[in-house]
């Protein structure tokens, strides 16, 4: 669809169709990697715009548009999935997932107002580390020495970014870690919910709760934007929707271990856009620590994916994160 929309009108439909066929003929992992790269670029642009808006508005307003726009767009699509798409067997757990996920989102947007987007992005890779430890502590999953070593390496990378006792330690960085911790809790909750509820149901309830949680502080701090600012606010939600669809498509058609390396391009996008927009660029410590943290998450993902395939007799998992 994206390819067809950007083709100039003077070109005929046969040409558009041939390009679509060319896309579909690409290997699944290649398409997945390209979609993941689109996700990384689009989501980074949304974060940069949100940081820009936070100079004149409270960050909770950007968080509210981040949730309400996708909800308005996706709800009609969800309603066409057939009867019962909204029914859940675990309403309490759906609420908990919405609560911890909403807190993660709100703290993330608050952090974007405090520190450069590149620094926040580098620290956001810690989600996989927190989720892995949580899977052992909360869900009772087993991890071998290799994955524990990868977690330890990831912690070292995080400390390099934070540099405790140095000028690099900031409230904004700690808020990002809190956001990552809560998002890890949301991911673990999804793993439990997926046993009984469909992904459509989970997405619907999380969108509802996210919007309510963001709407309360946004209403308190509300400042009416002018038309240009309103367009930027809406673009934050639209970009989030495109990013979510791109990531979902990537996870659906490609192997997780193939597309996860492309997630590191979020740091590249965030650094480049942050420099263009604000003149901010991550220092050497942030790049070094971010690369170490991301390398550890790649290895953890690879080991978990391999273990899942072995548990399922070689069949790939249908579960997708975030």
C-alpha positions as CSV (number, residue, x, y, z in Angstrom):
1,X,0.0,0.0,0.0
2,X,2.8,2.4,0.9
3,X,4.5,1.8,-2.4
4,X,1.4,2.4,-4.4
5,X,0.6,5.6,-2.6
6,X,3.9,7.2,-3.4
7,X,4.0,6.4,-7.1
8,X,3.4,9.5,-9.3
9,X,0.0,9.7,-10.8
10,X,1.4,9.8,-14.3
11,X,2.5,6.2,-14.0
12,X,0.0,3.5,-15.0
13,X,-1.4,0.9,-12.7
14,X,0.5,-1.9,-14.4
15,X,3.7,-0.3,-13.3
16,X,2.4,0.0,-9.7
17,X,1.3,-3.6,-9.8
18,X,4.7,-4.8,-11.0
19,X,6.4,-2.9,-8.2
20,X,4.1,-4.5,-5.7
21,X,4.8,-7.9,-7.2
22,X,8.5,-7.2,-6.9
23,X,8.0,-6.4,-3.2
24,X,6.2,-9.6,-2.6
25,X,8.9,-11.6,-4.5
26,X,11.5,-10.4,-2.0
27,X,12.5,-13.0,0.6
28,X,10.4,-12.8,3.7
29,X,13.3,-11.9,6.0
30,X,14.3,-9.1,3.6
31,X,10.8,-7.6,3.6
32,X,10.8,-7.9,7.4
33,X,14.1,-6.1,7.7
34,X,12.9,-3.3,5.5
35,X,9.7,-2.9,7.5
36,X,11.7,-2.9,10.7
37,X,13.9,-0.2,9.3
38,X,10.7,1.8,8.4
39,X,9.5,1.3,12.0
40,X,12.8,2.6,13.4
41,X,12.8,5.7,11.3
42,X,9.1,6.6,11.7
43,X,9.0,6.0,15.5
44,X,12.2,8.1,15.9
45,X,10.7,10.9,14.0
46,X,7.6,10.8,16.2
47,X,9.9,11.0,19.3
48,X,11.8,14.0,17.9
49,X,8.5,15.8,17.2
50,X,7.3,15.0,20.7
51,X,10.5,16.4,22.2
52,X,10.1,19.5,20.1
53,X,6.5,20.0,21.3
54,X,7.5,19.6,24.9
55,X,9.3,22.9,24.7
56,X,6.0,24.7,24.6
57,X,3.6,22.0,26.0
58,X,3.5,19.5,28.8
59,X,4.7,16.1,27.5
60,X,1.5,14.5,28.6
61,X,-0.3,16.3,25.7
62,X,2.0,14.6,23.2
63,X,1.4,11.3,25.0
64,X,-2.4,11.7,24.8
65,X,-2.3,12.3,21.0
66,X,0.1,9.3,20.7
67,X,-2.7,7.1,22.1
68,X,-6.0,8.7,20.9
69,X,-5.0,8.9,17.2
70,X,-4.2,5.2,16.8
71,X,-7.3,4.3,18.8
72,X,-9.5,6.3,16.5
73,X,-7.9,4.8,13.4
74,X,-7.6,1.1,14.6
75,X,-11.0,0.7,16.4
76,X,-13.1,0.5,13.1
77,X,-10.6,-2.0,11.8
78,X,-10.8,-4.1,15.0
79,X,-14.6,-4.0,14.9
80,X,-14.6,-5.7,11.5
81,X,-12.8,-8.8,13.0
82,X,-16.2,-10.4,13.9
83,X,-18.3,-10.8,17.1
84,X,-16.6,-11.2,20.4
85,X,-13.3,-9.5,19.5
86,X,-13.6,-7.3,22.6
87,X,-14.5,-10.1,25.1
88,X,-11.7,-11.0,27.6
89,X,-11.5,-13.8,30.1
90,X,-9.0,-11.9,32.2
91,X,-10.4,-8.3,32.7
92,X,-8.2,-7.8,35.8
93,X,-5.1,-8.7,34.0
94,X,-6.1,-6.6,31.0
95,X,-6.4,-3.6,33.4
96,X,-3.0,-4.4,34.9
97,X,-1.4,-4.6,31.4
98,X,-3.0,-1.3,30.5
99,X,-1.8,0.3,33.8
100,X,1.9,-0.7,33.6
101,X,2.0,-0.2,29.8
102,X,0.4,3.3,30.2
103,X,2.9,4.2,33.0
104,X,5.7,3.1,30.7
105,X,4.4,5.3,27.9
106,X,3.8,8.4,30.1
107,X,7.3,8.2,31.7
108,X,8.9,7.7,28.2
109,X,7.3,10.9,26.9
110,X,8.3,12.7,30.1
111,X,11.9,11.5,29.6
112,X,11.9,12.9,26.0
113,X,11.4,16.3,27.5
114,X,14.4,15.9,29.7
115,X,17.2,14.3,27.7
116,X,18.2,14.0,24.0
117,X,16.3,11.4,21.9
118,X,19.4,9.5,21.1
119,X,20.3,9.0,24.8
120,X,16.8,7.9,25.6
121,X,16.8,5.5,22.6
122,X,20.1,3.9,23.7
123,X,18.7,3.2,27.2
124,X,15.4,1.9,25.8
125,X,17.2,-1.2,24.6
126,X,17.3,-2.4,28.2
127,X,13.7,-3.5,27.9
128,X,14.8,-7.0,26.8
129,X,17.1,-7.3,29.8
130,X,14.4,-6.4,32.2
131,X,11.9,-8.7,30.5
132,X,14.3,-11.6,30.6
133,X,15.0,-11.2,34.3
134,X,11.3,-10.8,34.9
135,X,10.5,-14.0,33.0
136,X,12.7,-15.9,35.5
137,X,11.5,-14.2,38.6
138,X,7.8,-13.8,37.9
139,X,7.0,-16.5,35.3
140,X,9.5,-19.1,36.6
141,X,11.2,-19.5,33.2
142,X,14.6,-21.0,33.0
143,X,17.7,-19.4,31.6
144,X,21.1,-20.9,31.0
145,X,24.5,-19.4,31.8
146,X,24.9,-17.9,28.3
147,X,21.8,-15.7,28.6
148,X,22.7,-14.7,32.2
149,X,26.1,-13.7,30.8
150,X,24.4,-11.6,28.1
151,X,22.3,-9.9,30.8
152,X,25.4,-9.1,32.8
153,X,27.0,-7.6,29.6
154,X,23.9,-5.6,29.0
155,X,24.0,-4.2,32.5
156,X,27.6,-3.2,32.0
157,X,26.5,-1.4,28.8
158,X,23.8,0.4,30.7
159,X,26.3,1.6,33.3
160,X,28.5,2.9,30.6
161,X,25.6,5.0,29.3
162,X,24.6,6.2,32.8
163,X,28.2,6.7,34.1
164,X,27.2,6.8,37.8
165,X,29.0,9.5,39.6
166,X,29.8,11.4,36.4
167,X,27.9,14.1,34.6
168,X,26.1,11.6,32.5
169,X,23.8,10.5,35.3
170,X,20.5,12.4,35.0
171,X,16.9,12.3,36.1
172,X,15.9,11.8,32.5
173,X,18.0,8.7,32.1
174,X,16.6,7.2,35.3
175,X,13.1,8.0,34.0
176,X,13.9,6.0,30.8
177,X,15.0,3.1,32.9
178,X,11.7,3.2,34.8
179,X,9.8,3.3,31.5
180,X,11.8,0.3,30.3
181,X,11.1,-1.6,33.5
182,X,7.3,-1.0,33.3
183,X,7.3,-1.9,29.6
184,X,9.0,-5.1,30.4
185,X,6.2,-5.8,32.9
186,X,3.7,-5.1,30.2
187,X,5.4,-7.6,27.9
188,X,5.4,-10.3,30.5
189,X,1.7,-9.6,31.1
190,X,1.0,-10.0,27.4
191,X,2.7,-13.4,27.5
192,X,0.2,-14.5,30.1
193,X,-2.8,-12.9,28.4
194,X,-1.9,-14.5,25.1
195,X,-2.8,-17.9,26.5
196,X,-6.5,-17.0,26.7
197,X,-7.1,-13.7,24.8
198,X,-6.5,-12.9,21.2
199,X,-4.0,-10.3,20.1
200,X,-6.9,-8.1,18.8
201,X,-8.5,-8.1,22.3
202,X,-5.2,-7.2,24.0
203,X,-4.5,-4.3,21.6
204,X,-8.0,-2.9,22.1
205,X,-7.9,-2.9,25.9
206,X,-4.4,-1.6,26.1
207,X,-5.3,1.3,23.7
208,X,-8.4,2.2,25.8
209,X,-6.4,2.2,29.1
210,X,-3.4,4.0,27.6
211,X,-5.8,6.8,26.3
212,X,-7.5,7.1,29.7
213,X,-4.2,7.3,31.6
214,X,-2.7,9.8,29.2
215,X,-6.0,11.9,29.0
216,X,-6.1,12.6,32.8
217,X,-2.7,14.5,33.1
218,X,-3.1,15.9,29.5
219,X,-6.4,17.4,30.6
220,X,-4.9,18.9,33.7
221,X,-1.9,20.5,31.9
222,X,-3.9,21.2,28.7
223,X,-2.9,24.2,26.6
224,X,-4.8,24.7,23.3
225,X,-2.4,24.4,20.3
226,X,-2.6,26.5,17.2
227,X,-3.4,24.8,13.9
228,X,0.3,24.1,13.1
229,X,1.0,22.7,16.5
230,X,-2.2,20.6,16.4
231,X,-0.9,19.1,13.1
232,X,2.3,18.2,14.8
233,X,0.4,16.6,17.7
234,X,-1.7,14.6,15.3
235,X,1.4,13.6,13.4
236,X,2.8,12.0,16.6
237,X,-0.2,9.7,16.7
238,X,-0.1,9.0,13.0
239,X,3.6,8.1,13.0
240,X,3.0,5.9,16.0
241,X,0.3,4.0,14.0
242,X,2.5,3.6,11.0
243,X,5.4,2.4,13.2
244,X,3.2,-0.1,14.9
245,X,1.8,-1.5,11.7
246,X,5.3,-1.7,10.2
247,X,6.7,-3.6,13.2
248,X,3.7,-5.9,13.4
249,X,4.1,-6.7,9.7
250,X,7.8,-7.3,10.1
251,X,7.2,-9.7,13.0
252,X,4.5,-11.5,11.1
253,X,6.5,-12.3,7.9
254,X,10.1,-12.6,9.1
255,X,12.1,-14.4,11.8
256,X,12.6,-12.4,14.9
257,X,16.4,-13.0,14.9
258,X,16.6,-11.7,11.3
259,X,14.8,-8.4,11.9
260,X,16.0,-7.5,15.5
261,X,19.4,-6.2,14.3
262,X,17.5,-3.5,12.3
263,X,16.1,-2.2,15.6
264,X,19.5,-0.8,16.3
265,X,18.9,1.7,13.5
266,X,16.6,3.5,16.0
267,X,19.7,4.8,17.6
268,X,21.0,6.0,14.2
269,X,17.7,7.6,13.3
270,X,17.4,9.2,16.7
271,X,20.9,10.6,16.6
272,X,20.6,11.9,13.1
273,X,17.2,13.5,13.6
274,X,18.1,14.8,17.0
275,X,21.2,16.5,15.5
276,X,19.2,18.0,12.6
277,X,16.3,19.2,14.9
278,X,18.1,20.3,18.1
279,X,21.8,20.1,17.4
280,X,22.0,17.2,19.9
281,X,24.3,14.2,19.3
282,X,25.0,11.2,21.6
283,X,28.6,11.2,22.9
284,X,31.0,8.3,22.5
285,X,30.0,6.7,25.9
286,X,26.3,6.6,24.8
287,X,27.2,5.0,21.5
288,X,29.5,2.5,23.2
289,X,27.1,1.6,25.9
290,X,24.1,1.5,23.5
291,X,26.0,-0.9,21.2
292,X,26.9,-3.2,24.1
293,X,23.3,-3.2,25.5
294,X,21.9,-3.9,22.0
295,X,24.4,-6.7,21.3
296,X,23.3,-8.3,24.6
297,X,19.6,-8.0,23.6
298,X,20.3,-9.5,20.2
299,X,21.9,-12.6,21.8
300,X,19.1,-12.9,24.4
301,X,16.5,-12.7,21.6
302,X,18.4,-15.3,19.6
303,X,18.6,-17.8,22.6
304,X,15.0,-17.3,23.5
305,X,13.9,-17.8,19.9
306,X,15.9,-20.9,19.7
307,X,14.6,-22.3,23.0
308,X,11.0,-21.5,21.8
309,X,11.5,-23.4,18.6
310,X,12.9,-26.4,20.5
311,X,9.9,-26.4,22.8
312,X,7.5,-26.3,19.9
313,X,9.3,-29.0,18.0
314,X,10.9,-26.7,15.5
315,X,7.8,-24.6,14.8
316,X,8.3,-20.9,15.0
317,X,6.5,-19.0,17.7
318,X,3.4,-16.9,16.8
319,X,4.0,-14.6,19.7
320,X,5.3,-11.2,18.9
321,X,6.7,-8.6,21.4
322,X,5.2,-5.1,21.9
